[in-house]
Amino acid sequence: MRPGNPEILGATPDGSGTNFAVYSAVAERVELCLFNQDGSLIEQRDLPECSSAVWHGYLPGCGPGQRYGLRVHGPFDPANGLRCNPAKLLLDPYAREIVGDFKWDPAVFDYKIEHGELHANTDDSAPFVPRSVVRGAFDDEIPNGPAVPWGETVFYECNVRGFTMRHPALEKSARGTFDGLRHKDVLAHLKSLGVSAIELMPVQTFIDEWHLAEMNLRNFWGYNTIGFFSPMQRYARGNPVTEFRDMVRTLHDAGLEVVMDVAYNHTGEADHQGPTLCFRGLDNLTYYRTEPDDHGAYVNDTGCGNTVDLDHIQVRQLVLDSLDYWASDMGVDGFRFDLATILGRRRDGFSSTHPFLVDISNHPKLRHVKLIAEPWDPGPGGYQLGKFPPRWAEWNDRYRDTVRAFWRGDPETSGEFASRLHGSADFFEASQRPPFASVNFVSCHDGFTLMDVVSYERRHNEANGEDNRDGHSHNLSANYGVEGTSDDRDIIETRRRQRLNMLATLLFSQGTPMLLAGDEFGHTQHGNNNAYAQDNETSWLDWSAMDLEFMEQVRELVLLRRETPLLRIDDYVHGTLKRENSTIEIRWINKDGEMKQADEWASSRAFSVLIEEVSGSGGLDAITILMNRYDEPTVLQLPIVSIATNWHVAFSSVRSPEATINGREVMVPGQSIALLVSR
C-alpha cells in the first residue's frame, strides 16, 4: 500500500487502484479492512501516511464494488471524550454506498462496565455493522431539474416507503422504493395534482434505534443518519445509488424538482452510551459537541443524544461536501434542513452569520438549489423563525397553528390569521426576504394528518410503546362530535368542509405552500401524531380509500394558484405597492364592505381581503378572498374597486349551496372560504 492523496477524502478509484483518506486528529494508527460480499475479511492494512490529520493510502488493484471498513487505534479515555477502539469496525464518513444491516449487539458498544469500572469493549463489532463500498465516478450526468421559480413552487412532502407501499399499480418488489416513485401511475398522480417539487423525508443511510428494535418496530421517518453520502439501502430493490439517480432523472423529466430532507444536526450514534459506528470512533471530539466541563458528556441541543459540532472546520467541510455531492452528482434540487437552528448555533447561541450558513449560501455549486430551514431545535434559544439569512426559506409553524386555530373557531385569532394570509411579513420582511421565504403548511409528517386534525382532539400514540407520552399535545384540532371515525353525515360533511377551508387558505396565502402526501385524499393515521416508528399500514398511504371528489377540489385549488398571479406576489404589499407598470393594492374589508379598523379584528368572524392590480394602461386584475367562520351563512359586502368590474366565484369550499353574488352582496355559506375573481 502506497501513500495516497490526502486532498480527496473517502475512497476514490482511478482504474488502477483506490485512494483512501480519512480525517482523525487523535488517531495513532488507522487500519483499512477489506471484506468479501459474504462478510468475511480479505485483508487489513495500515493507511501508511498522515498529513494534517488526514490518514491516507493508495491500494493498487482495488476497485469499485470493494467493501471496506476502518479501525482506529489511539487513546481510549471516554471520561475525557477520547473513544478510539480498534475492536469497532467503522464506516467511512465519505462512503458513497453502505451495504449490510446494522444489528444491535453488545459488541457495537465501545466500552463495558464491569464491577463498577469502565473498560474498553474488545469484542469485534464487524459481524453486526454495515460496510462502506468503493464507488467509481459516474459516467453520465443527470440533466438539470426544471428550476421552478419560488413563486410557482408547491412542495409535496412524502416518505419514500409510505407513499407507495400500498399502491395497487406497483409490483410488490417496487413498493416503498426509489423505483416505485418512478412508476407511471405515481407520476400521473403527482402531475395531475399540480405540485412542483417532491420533498422526500430522509433518504440518507440511517439506523433503527435500540428501543424500537426491542419492540420489533423500525424507524419510519429516517432522522437517525449514519451515512451523509449514501442513499438508504432499504429504499432500493437493487443498488440504491443507481436507483436514486434514476428516480431523480425520471422526476426531472416529469417537470418535478426533488428536495431532500437532511438531518446534519445529529447522528445515529446517539448519546455517549450509544453504538460506535463511525464518527465517535474516528474522532469523537471533532464531530460532536461535548460539555465544556465534561468532555465525556454530549451537548444535547437536538434531543437525540448528540449534537454535531459545526463550529469545527472539518465537520463543516464534511457537510458541504455531502450537499455538493447530492446536488452535483445525484441531481437534487434543494434541501430541507432538519432542526436547522443547530447549523447556526455557536456555543453562545444562534447566529445567522455562522460560518456554516454563510458557506452554504456562497458555495458555488449550491447557488442554484433551494434552501429550506426548519428554524427551531429543543436547545436554549432554539426557536428562530424568521432569523435565517437571504436565500433561505423557512418552515412556518406559526402559519400552521394560526390557520388551525382560526378555522377551529378560537377567539381573537383573525388578526394573526390575516398576517399569515398576507405572507407573514412580521417574521420575514425585516431580513429583506420576499413572502416566498415563508413555507406555509397546515400539516406535515410531524403531527396529525389533515384528516386527523378534524377527527381527533387527543393524540393516540399507544402503538409507539411510550404510554402515549410522546408527540405533541398542542394540536389545535377538533373532532366535531366524535373522537375518530364517524358515520354521522353532518360530522363527515363538517370535517370535509374544514379540510377544504384549511387547504384553500394554504393555497390562497402569499408564501410557498407545502402539502403533506395523502392530505389530498384523506389519509388518516388514526390519531397517531408521532408515527416515526410506524413503518406499517398506520403510515402507509391507503390508495384504495381515496376520496376522488375531494382530491379533484384540491387539484382545482392548486391550479387556481398557478393561474392567479395575485395569489403569489413577490413582494410585501402594505396598502399600496407601486411598480414600474402597475400598482398593487391590498385592502382588508369588513362585513359592510368598508376598510377594517384595528378594533374590529378581535371580534371579527367574517371578513374579506381585496387584492387588485391596476396597470398603467388602465387595465384591472382583482381577486377577493372571503372568510366566514360563523356557523350560518353570512352576507358580506364587496368593496368598491377602483375600476368597475364583474365578479365570478372561482372557488367555494361549500358547493351546495356555494357562495353566490348579488350585486355587491355575497352570500358566503357558514364555516367556509370563497375566492372571487374579476372577469
N, C-alpha and C positions, 0 to 999 in steps of 0.2 A: 504494500500500500504506500503510495507516494504522497507527499504534501499536496494539498489541494488549493482551491481559491477561496479565501475567507470572505470575499465580497458577495458571494451568492449563497445565501442561506438555504438550507433544505437539501434535497437530493436532486442533482441536475445531471442527467445523462447527456453524452455528446456523441454517441455512436460507437465509441471505443471503450468507454467506461463511464463511471458516475462520480461526480464530485459531491462529497458530503460535508456540510458545515452546520454547526450548531453553537449557539451562544450559551456560555456559562462562565460567570466571573468567579465562581467558587470551586469549580471542578479542579481536581488534581490529575485526572485521567478520564477519558471518555472512550468507551468501547462501542464499536459498531457490531451488531449481531445480525446475521443473515439467516433467514428461515425458508424452508420449503413450504409449499401450499398446505401440506398436512400438519404444519405447525412445528415440525422437527427442526432443530438447529443445524445449520450447514457449517457455519464457522463464525468466529468472532475475532475482531482485530481492533487494536487501538487506533484512534484517529491520531496521526503522528505529529501534528503541529498545532500550536495555539498562537493566534495573532490577535491582540487587543481583545482578549476574552472569547474569541471565536475559535472553536476546535474544528479542524478540517483535515480532510484526506481525500485522495483520489484513488479509486479502486478500478484498475483495468479489467475489462471483461464483464463488469456489472452493468446491466441494462434495465430498460423499462419492464415492469412486472415483478421485479425482485422485492420480496417482503423483508422488512428490517425493523429493528428497534435499537434503543440506546441504553447503555448502562453507565451511570456516572459515579466515579469514585471521588470522594472528597470528605470534608468534615460533616459529621453527623452529631448535631447538638440541638435537638428540637426546642429546648428551652430558650435558645438564642436564635431560632429561626433557620438553622442550618440542617438540611434534610437530604443530604446525599447518601443514597443507599444503593449499592450496585446490585443488590438482590432484586431490585424493582426494574422491570423492563419498561422503558419509557417511549412514548410516541414522540416523533419529530414534530415540533410546533409548526413547521412549514410543510408537513406532509400533504400532498395534493389528493391522496386517496388513503382511506383507512378501511381495513377489512378485518372481519372476525368480530365475535361478540365479546362484550365485557361481562364477566361473571363475578358476582360477589363471593369472595372467599377471604379468609383471614390473611392469605398471602399478599393481597393487594394493599395492605396497610404497611407503612414503613417502620412501625415500632410495635413492641409488645410491652405490657405491664405485667411483670412477674414479681410476686412477693412485695408489691407496693413500689417497685422500682421500674423505671423505663429502660428498655433495651431495644437495640436495633433488631428488626424482624428479618432474619436471614433466609426465610422461606422464599423460594423463587416465585415471582408473580407471573412469569411468562405463560403458563398454561391458562391463565384466566383473563388476559388482556388482549386487545386487538393489536394489529400490526400496521405500521406505515408501509406504503408501497411506492416504489420509484415509478415516476411517470415521465414520459417524454414530452417534448414540446408538441403543441397541436399543429397539424399540417393544414389546417383550414381556419378561417376566421368566421365568427358569427356576424352576419350583417347588422349594421346599426339598427337599434329599435326605432319605433315611429316618432320619437321625440315629441310627444304630445305636450303642447304648451300648458302651463299651470292652469290657465283659465278654462281649459277644456278637459281637465283631468277629473276622473271619477274613480276613486280607488275601490277595490273589491277584496276584502281580507278573507283569505281562506287557508285551510290546513290541507296539505297535500294528501294525507291519508283520509281525513274526514270528508273531503269533498267528493271523492269517487268510490269509497269503499262499498257503497250500496247502489251505485249507478247501474241500472239494468242493462245498458247497452255495452258494458265492458266485460270482457272475459275475466275470469277470476284472477289470473296472474297479473293483469294490468291494474286492478283496483288498488287504490292507495299509493300509486307510484307516479313518478315524473311522466312516464309514458301514458298513464291514464289521463293526465291533463292535456295530452295531445289529441285525444280521440275526437273525431269529427262531431259527435253529438255534444260533447262537453264544450267544444269551441263554439258550436252553434248556439248553445245556451248563453255563453258569455257575450257573444256578438249581438244576439237579439236583445240582451238586457241593456246594452249600450255603454257598459263600463269601459274605461280606457286603460286601466292598469291592474294587474293581479298582484296583490300584496301577499306574498307567501309567508306564513308563520315559519319559524326557524327550520332551516334545512341543512345547516352545518352539523357535522357529526356530534351527537350528544349521547349521554348515557342515562339509564334509568336510576333513580335514587334508591338507596338501600331500603327505606321504609316502604316504597312501592313494591319492590321485589318481594319483600316479606309478605305482602298482602296479595301477591300474584297480580299486581297491576303494572302498567307501564306509563312512562312519561309520554303524554299525547301532544302537548304544546311544543316541547323541544327547547325550552330555555334552560339547558343544562349542558352547554357546549364543552367539548373536549378537543375539537379539531377545527380551527378557524379557516382552513383552506379546503376541507374535504366535504363533499355532499354526503348526506346520510345514506348509508347502505340500505337501511330499512325501506327507503323510498324508491328502490330500484328493483327491477326484475333481474338485471344482469349487472353491467358496470355502471355505477352511479354517476361517474363523471360524464361519460358519453351520453347517458340518458338525460342528464340535466341539461347539457348543451343542446341536445336535440329538442327538448321541450322548449327552451328559450327561443330557438330558431323558429319553431312552429308558431309560438305565440306572437313573435315579431311579424311573421308572415300574415298573421290574422289581424295585424294592426294593434296589438296589445303590448303594453310595456310590462316588464317584470321587475317588481320591487321585492327585495329580501328583508325580512325582519331579522336583525342580527343582535346577539347578546354578547357584547365585548366587555361588559361590566363585571362579570364573574365567570368562573369556570365550574365544570362538573366535579372538580376535586373537593368541593365543599369546604367545611371548616378544618381546623388544624387536626382533627381526628379522622378526616376523610381519606379516601384512597389516594395513593401516589401513582399517577398515570402519565404525567408529562411535566408540567411547569414546576410543580413542587419539588420534584426530584432533580430537575435541571439546575434551578437557581431560585429557591423559594423567595429570598429577599428582593430579587429583581422583579419578579412577576406579581407579587402580592403586597398590598399594604399591610403592615403589622402595627400593633400598638407601639407608640413611641417609647414607652417604659417597659414593654414586654413583647419582645420580638417573637416569642413563641405563640402569641395570640394574634389572630387576624382582626383588622378593622372590618366590620360587617355592615357597611352602609347599604348593601344590596338586599339584606335579609336572606341571603342564600348561603351564608357561611364564610365567604371570602369576597374581596374586592380587588379587582385588577388594578395595578399601580400604573396609571397612565402619565404620572409625573416622570417616570423613567424613560429616557430617550429610546432605549432598546425595545421597550414594550410598545411605545408609540409607533416605532418603525414596523413592528410585527403587525399591528392592526392596520396601518396604512398599506402595507404590502398585501395584506389579506383583501382589503377593499379594492385595491388596484387589480388584483388577480380576478376577483369576481366580476368587476366591471370590464376589464380589458380582454380576458381570456374566456370568461364564461358568459359574457353578454348581458349582464344585469344592468338595469336602467336606473336603479335607485335603491336606497337603503332606509329602513325604519330602525332607529336605534333604541333598543330596549333600555329602560332606566338610564336615559341619556344624560341626566344630571351628573352621573358618575364620570362621564367623559370630560366634563369641565370642572371637576372638583379637585381643588388643591387641598392640602392639609388644613388650610384656614377657610375653606368654603368654596362655593361655586364661583366661577368667573367665565364670562362669555368670551374673554380673550385668552383662555387657557391655550397653551401651545398646540394641544391636540386638535381643538376645534378650529384654530387658525390653520393648522396643517391640512386638515380635511378640506376646508373651504378653498385653499390655494393650490391644492395638489393638481398638477397639470392634466393628469389622466382621470380626474374625478370632476372636472369642471362641468361636464355635461349631465351628471347624474342628479337625481332628486335626493335631497337630504331631509329626512323627517325625524324629529326627536320625540321620544316620549319624555316630556320635560319634568319628570319627578323621579324620586327614589325614596326609600324609607329612612335615609340618613338625615342628620341635622341640616336644616335649611334646604331640604331636598325638593321642595315644590318651587319650580322656576318657570311656570307658564309665562310665555312672552319674553323670556330673557335670552333666547338664543340669538346668535349673530345673523347678519344678512346671508341670504341663500338658503337658510334653514326654514322649513315649515315645522309645525308642532301639532301633535295630537291635543285637542282642546276638550278636556273632560268637563270644563265649566259649561261648554255648549251642551254636552250630553245631559248633565244634571239639570240645567235650566229648562231645556225642552221637555224632558220627562216631567219635571215639577209643574210646568205651566199647563200641559195637557192633562195632567192628573187632577188639576184644579187647586193647587196650592195657592194660598193668598199672597198678594204682593209680589208676584213673580213677573208681571207684564213688562215692567221697565227693563229688567235684565234680559227677558226674552227678546225684546226689541234690539238690545245691544248685540245679542248673539246672531239674530237675523241679519243685522247690519254688517257683520263680519268681525265682531269682537275687536273694534278699534281700541278699546280700553286696555287691551293686552298687547297688541301688535303694532299699532301705529307709531308709538314712541321710538321703536327701533327702525323706523323708516322702511318697514316691510309692507307689502300690499295685503289685501284681505286674503289672498290665496295662501298666506302663511298659516292661517287657521285651518287645520284639518278637522272638519266637523264630523261628528258621528253621534248616533243615538244608541248604538250597541257595538260591541267588539267581542273578541274572543274571551276577554276577561270580564265576567259578569253574566247577567241574564241575556239570552237572545231576545230579539224584539217581541216574539210571541210570548215569552215568559215575563217580559216587563208588564204585559197586560193580563197575565194569568196567575201570577203568584205575588203575594205580599211578603213572603218569607223565603229564605234560601232553603233548599232541600238537598244538602250535600252529604247525606249519610253514606253514600256509596264510596266516598273518598276515604273512609276509615278514620276520620278525625272527630267523630262525635258531633258533626255539624258545626264545629267551631271555626272552620276555615271559610274563606270567602268574605265578601263584603256584606255588611248588614244594612248599609245605607244605599238601597237600590232604587228609591224613588219610583216604586212600582205600585200597581193596584190590581186586584183580581176581579173587581166589578161584581162581586156577589158570591163567588165560589172559588176556593183555592184549587187551582189546577184545571184540568179539562172539564168541560161542561156541555150538556146537551140543550141548555136553555137558549132559545133563539135570540132573545133580547141580549143576553150576555155575549153570545157569539158575535152578534152584529156590533155591539159596543166595542168589543175588542178589535174587531176588524177595522172599524172607523178610527179608533185611536192609533192603531199601527199606521194607517194611511196618513193620519194627521202628522205623526212624527216624521215619516218618510217624506211627505210633501214639504214640511218645514225644512228638513235637511236639504232637499234639492232646490228649494226656493231661496235659501240663505246665501249671502255673499260668503266666499271662502271656498275651500275644497272639500267636497263631500266624500265620505267613505261608507260603503255598505258592508255589512257582515254577511258572508256567504250563508244562504239559507233564509235570511230575513225576507227575501223577495217572494218566498212561497210558504212561509210559516213554520220554519224549523223550530222545534222545541227540545230543550234538554231536561224537561220535566222538573224545572225549578232548581237545577244544579247551576250555581253561578260561579263555580270554580272547577271546571271539568278538566283540569290539567292532567288528571290521571285516568280519564275515561276514554281509553282507546278502544271504544266499543260502540254499540248502537245508541248510547246516550249522546255521543258527539257526532257520529257519522250522519251525514245528511240523508234523510229518507226521501228519495226522489219519487217514490210511489205515493207519498202523501201530499204531493204538490198541489197547491191551490192555483189553478191556471188563471182564473179570473183576477185574483189579487195580483199575480205576477204580471199580468197584462197592464194593470194600472201602474205598477212600479215602472215598467218599461215606458209607459206614457210619460211619467214624471221625468225620467232620465232624458227622454227625447225632448221634452219641453225645455229642460235646462239647456240642452245643446243648442236649440233653435231660438233661444231668447237671450240675447246678449245682455240685457239689463239685469239678468239674474246672476251675472258673473262679471261685474265691473272690476277693473284692475286697479282701482284707487278708492280711497275712502271718500264718501260724499257726506259732508256735514251741511245740510241745507242745499247749497248750490256749488257745483264744480264746473268751472269754465274751462273748456278745451279749445283747441285750435279751430275746429269747425263745428262745435256744438256746445250746448250747455246741458248738464245733467242736474236734475233737482230731485231730492227725496223729501217727502212730507209725511209725517205721522198724523193720521186722521182719526177723530173720534166718531162716535155713532152718528152725530149730526152733520158730518161732512166738514167739520172745522178742524183747524190745527189743534192737536192735543196740547194741553197745558201741563206743566210739571205736576200740579197737584192732582191730575186725573189718573196718573199711572198707578197709584197704589190700589185703587179700586176698579181698575179697568179690566173688563172681561170680554169685551168685543170692540175691535178697532181694525184699522186697515193701514197700509202703507202704500203711498203712490210714488212710483219712480218714473220720471219722464225725461226724455232727451229731445231737445229741440235743436235741429240743425240750423246752420247759418242761412240756408235757403228757405227756412220756414217749415220744414217737414217735422212731424212729431212721431215719436215712438214712445209708448207708455204702457205700463202694467200696474195693476193694483192687486195686492195680496190682502185678503180679508180673513180675519180670525174671529171665530165665535166660540167662546168657552162656556156659554150658557147651555143648559140642557135643552132649552126650547129654541125654535127658530127666532132669529133676530133680524130686524131690518137695519141695514147700515146705509147711510147716505154717501154717495160718491162725491169726492171733492170736485170743484170746478177746475178743469185743466186749462193750460194756457192757450190751447187751440182746441176748438170744438172737435169732439171725436165720438165715435160709436164704440161700444164695448161688447165683447162676447166672452162667455165663460169658457176658458181653456181647460180648467180642471176644477172639479169639486170632489172632496173626499166623501161626500154623500151623493149618491146618484139617483135616489128615489125618495123624495124629490131632490134634485140638485139645486145649487144656488141659481136664482132667477133674477133677471134685471127688468125693472120697470121704470124707465126714465132715469132719474138719479138714484132711485132706491134699489137696493139689492137685498133680497131675502136670503139670508145665509142660514142653512139648517143648523140645529143645535149640535154642539161639540164638533165643529167642522172647520175646514180651511178651504178657501177657493182662490183661484188665480184668474183675473180678468186681463185680457189683452186688447189693446186698441186695434180697431180694424184699419 
